[in-house]
């Protein structure tokens, strides 16, 4: 039995190097050793006194005392964000799917006339420079993406009401896209909760007057869809940049 403690430093070093399973292995080892002791010294009374007075009990207590130290040996990133990579992959895939849906909606009703890009005054700004992507930080970026997507959600809900009122053929696909936006926002909120990212207040959007004709509605629809397609492209790049930083 004492040979196990002789190799204990080697065991601890191995577990720290494989920090993902450190707590699991430590707990299993403690359970095995405690079971061994109580099988070796069953009962109560004198047998229990023998257990408490034995050197084995002392070594077992020492091992228990090392558990907080073993836990602190886990890298902070592994303890706090064990699923960051998978979560960011999911967010990336959801955003790409939204970008495809937006692209399809644009192609369904492509206009011959020039689109007026000044109808919506409160759409999120897009910082598409390479330097902007390289300087992104996890918490602040997730918070900003959440605020931006909530803003787009409000704008598209306005557009959905307009298309239904005019009985436009894009209404069903637009409703599907809004559902996917809500799903992306929910996934983003879960990731924000895991990393303690702040949820910023969403300002009320400045919406244009309701279109009075199909042409005006198509203009509004195309402007909003094109801006959202560009935003989805930027958001995808942002998620990929954040993932590369968490892997570093």
C-alpha positions as CSV (number, residue, x, y, z in Angstrom):
1,X,0.0,0.0,0.0
2,X,2.8,2.4,0.8
3,X,4.2,2.0,-2.7
4,X,1.2,3.8,-4.0
5,X,2.2,6.9,-2.0
6,X,5.8,6.5,-3.2
7,X,4.6,7.1,-6.7
8,X,2.1,9.8,-5.7
9,X,4.2,12.7,-7.0
10,X,4.3,11.0,-10.4
11,X,0.6,10.5,-10.4
12,X,-0.1,14.1,-9.5
13,X,2.2,15.4,-12.2
14,X,0.6,13.2,-14.8
15,X,-2.9,14.4,-13.8
16,X,-1.9,18.0,-14.0
17,X,-0.5,17.5,-17.5
18,X,-3.9,16.0,-18.4
19,X,-5.9,18.7,-16.6
20,X,-9.2,18.0,-18.3
21,X,-9.6,14.8,-16.3
22,X,-7.8,15.9,-13.2
23,X,-10.8,16.1,-10.9
24,X,-12.3,12.9,-12.2
25,X,-9.1,11.0,-11.6
26,X,-8.5,12.5,-8.2
27,X,-12.0,11.7,-7.0
28,X,-11.7,8.1,-8.3
29,X,-8.4,7.6,-6.6
30,X,-9.8,8.9,-3.2
31,X,-12.8,6.7,-3.5
32,X,-10.7,3.7,-4.3
33,X,-8.3,4.3,-1.4
34,X,-11.0,5.0,1.1
35,X,-12.8,1.8,0.1
36,X,-9.6,-0.1,0.6
37,X,-9.1,1.3,4.1
38,X,-12.6,0.5,5.3
39,X,-12.4,-3.0,3.8
40,X,-9.0,-3.5,5.4
41,X,-10.3,-2.1,8.8
42,X,-14.0,-2.9,9.0
43,X,-16.3,-2.3,11.9
44,X,-16.2,0.2,14.7
45,X,-14.9,0.6,18.2
46,X,-11.3,-0.7,18.5
47,X,-11.1,-1.3,14.8
48,X,-12.1,2.3,14.1
49,X,-9.6,3.5,16.7
50,X,-7.0,1.4,14.9
51,X,-7.9,3.1,11.6
52,X,-7.7,6.6,13.1
53,X,-4.4,5.9,14.8
54,X,-2.8,4.2,11.8
55,X,-0.3,5.8,9.5
56,X,-2.5,4.9,6.6
57,X,-5.2,7.2,8.0
58,X,-2.6,10.0,8.3
59,X,-1.5,9.6,4.7
60,X,-5.1,9.5,3.6
61,X,-5.8,12.8,5.4
62,X,-2.8,14.3,3.6
63,X,-4.1,13.2,0.3
64,X,-7.5,14.8,1.1
65,X,-5.8,18.0,2.0
66,X,-4.1,18.1,-1.4
67,X,-7.5,18.1,-3.3
68,X,-7.9,21.9,-3.3
69,X,-4.3,22.2,-4.6
70,X,-5.0,19.8,-7.3
71,X,-8.1,21.7,-8.3
72,X,-6.2,25.0,-8.4
73,X,-3.8,23.4,-10.8
74,X,-6.4,23.4,-13.5
75,X,-5.8,26.2,-16.1
76,X,-8.4,29.0,-15.6
77,X,-9.6,28.7,-19.2
78,X,-10.3,25.0,-18.8
79,X,-12.2,25.5,-15.5
80,X,-14.3,28.5,-16.6
81,X,-14.9,27.9,-20.3
82,X,-14.7,24.1,-21.0
83,X,-17.2,24.3,-23.9
84,X,-16.1,27.6,-25.5
85,X,-14.8,26.1,-28.7
86,X,-17.9,24.0,-29.4
87,X,-20.2,27.0,-28.4
88,X,-18.4,29.3,-30.8
89,X,-18.6,26.7,-33.6
90,X,-22.3,26.5,-33.1
91,X,-22.7,30.3,-33.1
92,X,-20.6,30.4,-36.3
93,X,-22.7,27.8,-38.1
94,X,-26.0,29.5,-37.0
95,X,-24.7,32.8,-38.4
96,X,-23.6,31.2,-41.7
97,X,-27.1,29.7,-42.0
98,X,-28.7,33.0,-41.5
99,X,-26.4,34.6,-44.1
100,X,-27.6,32.0,-46.6
101,X,-31.2,32.6,-45.8
102,X,-30.7,36.3,-46.3
103,X,-28.9,35.7,-49.6
104,X,-31.8,33.6,-50.8
105,X,-34.3,36.2,-49.9
106,X,-32.4,38.9,-51.7
107,X,-32.2,36.8,-54.8
108,X,-35.9,36.0,-54.7
109,X,-36.8,39.7,-55.2
110,X,-33.8,41.5,-56.7
111,X,-34.7,45.0,-57.8
112,X,-33.8,46.7,-61.0
113,X,-33.8,50.2,-59.5
114,X,-31.2,51.7,-57.2
115,X,-31.9,51.0,-53.5
116,X,-32.2,53.9,-51.2
117,X,-29.9,53.0,-48.2
118,X,-31.1,55.7,-45.9
119,X,-34.5,54.4,-44.7
120,X,-33.2,52.8,-41.6
121,X,-31.3,55.2,-39.3
122,X,-30.6,52.8,-36.3
123,X,-29.1,49.7,-37.9
124,X,-25.9,48.5,-36.2
125,X,-22.6,49.8,-37.7
126,X,-20.2,47.3,-39.2
127,X,-16.5,47.5,-38.5
128,X,-15.0,45.2,-41.2
129,X,-11.4,46.1,-41.0
130,X,-8.8,43.4,-40.3
131,X,-7.4,45.3,-37.4
132,X,-10.8,45.5,-35.8
133,X,-11.2,41.7,-35.9
134,X,-7.7,41.1,-34.5
135,X,-8.4,43.3,-31.5
136,X,-11.7,41.7,-30.5
137,X,-12.1,40.6,-26.8
138,X,-14.5,37.8,-25.9
139,X,-16.9,39.4,-23.4
140,X,-17.2,42.8,-25.0
141,X,-17.7,41.3,-28.5
142,X,-20.4,38.9,-27.3
143,X,-22.2,41.7,-25.6
144,X,-22.0,43.9,-28.7
145,X,-23.1,41.1,-31.0
146,X,-26.1,40.5,-28.7
147,X,-27.1,44.1,-28.8
148,X,-26.7,44.2,-32.6
149,X,-28.7,41.1,-33.2
150,X,-31.5,42.3,-31.0
151,X,-31.6,45.5,-33.0
152,X,-31.9,43.5,-36.3
153,X,-34.6,41.4,-34.7
154,X,-36.7,44.5,-34.0
155,X,-36.2,45.8,-37.5
156,X,-37.1,42.5,-39.1
157,X,-40.2,42.1,-37.0
158,X,-41.3,45.5,-38.3
159,X,-40.7,44.4,-41.8
160,X,-42.5,41.1,-41.2
161,X,-45.6,43.0,-40.1
162,X,-45.4,45.2,-43.3
163,X,-45.1,42.2,-45.6
164,X,-48.0,40.4,-44.0
165,X,-50.1,43.6,-44.3
166,X,-49.3,43.8,-48.1
167,X,-49.6,40.0,-48.4
168,X,-46.1,39.9,-49.9
169,X,-44.8,36.5,-51.1
170,X,-41.6,36.9,-48.9
171,X,-43.6,36.8,-45.6
172,X,-43.2,33.0,-44.9
173,X,-39.4,33.0,-45.6
174,X,-39.0,36.2,-43.6
175,X,-40.8,34.6,-40.6
176,X,-38.5,31.6,-40.9
177,X,-35.5,33.9,-40.8
178,X,-36.7,35.7,-37.7
179,X,-37.1,32.4,-36.0
180,X,-33.4,31.6,-36.8
181,X,-32.4,35.1,-35.5
182,X,-34.1,34.4,-32.2
183,X,-32.4,31.0,-32.0
184,X,-29.0,32.6,-32.6
185,X,-29.7,35.2,-29.9
186,X,-30.7,32.4,-27.4
187,X,-27.5,30.5,-28.1
188,X,-25.5,33.7,-27.7
189,X,-27.2,34.5,-24.4
190,X,-26.2,31.0,-23.1
191,X,-22.6,31.6,-24.1
192,X,-22.7,35.1,-22.5
193,X,-23.9,33.5,-19.2
194,X,-21.0,31.0,-19.2
195,X,-18.4,33.7,-19.6
196,X,-20.2,36.4,-17.4
197,X,-20.5,38.8,-20.4
198,X,-22.6,41.8,-19.7
199,X,-26.0,42.2,-21.4
200,X,-26.3,45.8,-22.6
201,X,-29.6,47.6,-23.0
202,X,-31.0,47.6,-26.5
203,X,-32.0,51.0,-27.7
204,X,-35.4,51.4,-29.4
205,X,-35.0,51.3,-33.2
206,X,-35.7,54.3,-35.4
207,X,-38.1,52.8,-37.9
208,X,-39.3,54.4,-41.2
209,X,-43.0,55.1,-41.9
210,X,-44.9,52.1,-43.2
211,X,-44.5,51.7,-46.9
212,X,-47.6,52.7,-49.0
213,X,-46.7,50.7,-52.0
214,X,-45.1,47.4,-53.0
215,X,-42.2,49.3,-54.5
216,X,-41.5,51.1,-51.2
217,X,-41.8,47.8,-49.3
218,X,-39.3,46.1,-51.7
219,X,-36.9,49.0,-51.2
220,X,-37.1,48.7,-47.4
221,X,-36.8,44.9,-47.6
222,X,-33.8,44.9,-49.9
223,X,-32.0,47.5,-47.8
224,X,-32.5,45.7,-44.5
225,X,-31.6,42.3,-46.0
226,X,-28.4,43.6,-47.7
227,X,-27.3,45.2,-44.5
228,X,-28.0,42.1,-42.5
229,X,-26.1,39.9,-45.0
230,X,-23.0,42.1,-44.6
231,X,-23.5,41.9,-40.8
232,X,-23.7,38.1,-40.8
233,X,-20.5,38.0,-42.8
234,X,-18.8,40.2,-40.2
235,X,-20.3,38.3,-37.2
236,X,-19.0,35.0,-38.7
237,X,-15.5,36.4,-38.9
238,X,-15.8,37.7,-35.4
239,X,-16.8,34.3,-34.0
240,X,-13.9,32.6,-35.8
241,X,-11.5,35.3,-34.5
242,X,-12.7,34.7,-30.9
243,X,-12.3,30.9,-31.4
244,X,-8.7,31.3,-32.5
245,X,-8.0,33.4,-29.5
246,X,-9.4,30.8,-27.1
247,X,-7.3,28.1,-28.7
248,X,-4.1,30.1,-28.1
